[in-house]
């Protein structure tokens, strides 16, 4: 009934994010109840609304701090596509970027296989774009560097991919 009301969607996504800030059991209950369908619908139908995107990305950030099995569910449901679209549509919005980078941070905390899937999907490009666009924003830099920290814990092949992708340039810029 209120799917066209941006304010309702923004606050609902914020409430879902708060609910997702808990144990894996809480997250599983939300996933079983269909939280991703509702978040993704809000993100798609309110693509130009930065408040909806910020709160939805925040909810995904909280949801992504979960078990590897739950991370698989998130990735299979299309979480990366939605995060990528949100980041692209709101490239100049630091709050959206910070929340999306936080989601990447948690997604990158998974298994080597999950990390490889993130790299294959193009997560580095989005992290690097965000870091470049928001050089002076410590929140964006912190969350993006945390995602890179998690990715750098992967296999030697993944580390090589990070180095070949230019990770040192972005890390050194963040540290300056």
C-alpha positions, 0 to 999 in steps of 0.5 A: 500500500505504501510502496511508492512512499519514499519516507515509509520505505526509508524508515522501513529499511532502517528498521530492518537494518536495526533488526539485522544487527544481531545474532546469526539466528536473528539474521536467519529469521529475517532471511527466512521471512523474505527480508531480501525481497523487500529490501531489493524491491525498495532499492529498485523502486526507489533507486534515486532516493538516497535515504532509501539506498543508505538505509537499505545498504545499512541493512545489507551491511548488518545482514552480511555480518553472518555465517558463510552459509548465510553469505552464500544466500545473500550472494545467490539472491543478488546482493552484489548487483543491488549494492553495485547499482546503489553505489553507481546511482549515488556515487557522490553520496558518502553515506550510501558509499560508506554503508555499501562498503560496510556491506562489502567489508562483511561479505569479504569476511567469508571463505576464500571461495566467497572472496574469489566470487566477490573479486570475480563480480567486480567488487574492487572496481566499486571499492576503488571508485568509492575511495577515489570519489570520497578521498577526504571521507574517513568513514568511506575510507575506513569501511573500504580499507576494512573490506580490502583487509578482509579480502587480503586474508585470502589465498595467494592467488587472491592477493596477487589479484589485489596487487595486480588490481592496484590495491596498493595505490588505494591503500597508500592514498588512504594512509596519507 
